C-alpha cells in the first residue's frame, strides 16, 4: 500500500535509537512506540563543529529509520559534548573515559543534544537542538577513578551520568530542557510530536 494513501489517524511512532536512556525518557510520555536501530556512520567530518555534528547525525538517524518505515513518525537524536570546540562522544573504554574526564576537569562543557522528527508519508522534517552548559569541578585522578569504577558510564557522551553519581562531578548546570543532558530533550520532543500530529497528553 502506498503509505501516502494511509487513512488519516495517528501514525505509528518509532524511536530510532539504541540508547536505553532515550528509550526510558520517551516512555515517560506514555505514548506507544517501537524501537529501530539507525545505521549511521557517526564519524565527524573534517573540521565539523560539535553542534553541527549532533544536528547532522540526529537527522541522519531519523532519515535512515524513516526510509525503512515511511508511514511512521520517527525520532532521531544525537548528543555531542563540546569542550572548547572539541567533540567528545562515548568513551566506550575505561581508559578513554579517564582521558575525557581529565580534560573536562575544571572546564565548561556544553552538551549539544539534537533531535529530528521525520515522517516520509507526511513530508515532515522537524529539527531542534538543546544546549546544556555544564561546569565540571576540578577533579583529581583518584576522584575520576572512584567515579568511573562506581558508575561505569562508558556508553555516555562525556563519561558521566548526570542523573546518578555523575552529578557529584559538577559545579553547575544551565538548562532549559532538563532531560536533554541525559540524552533526549523532552520539552522539545513533546513540542515536535504535537507538531507532527500526536496528542500529548
Ligand atoms: C551526558 N549523558 C549522555 N548520555 C548518553 O550518551 C549517549 C550519547 O550518544 P549518542 O547520542 O551517539 O547515542 P547512542 O549512540 O547511545 O544511541 P543512538 O541513538 O542509537 O545513536 C546517549 O545514549 C545518551 O543517552 C547519558 N546517559 C545518561 N543516562 N545520563 C547522562 O547524563 C548522559
Boltz pocket constraint, residues with backbone or C-beta under 6 A from the ligand:
constraints:
  - pocket:
      binder: B
      contacts: [[A, 16], [A, 17], [A, 18], [A, 19], [A, 20], [A, 21], [A, 22], [A, 38], [A, 42], [A, 61], [A, 77], [A, 78], [A, 79], [A, 80], [A, 90], [A, 111], [A, 155], [A, 156], [A, 157], [A, 158], [A, 160], [A, 161], [A, 162], [A, 163], [A, 166], [A, 181], [A, 182], [A, 183], [A, 184]]
      max_distance: 6.0
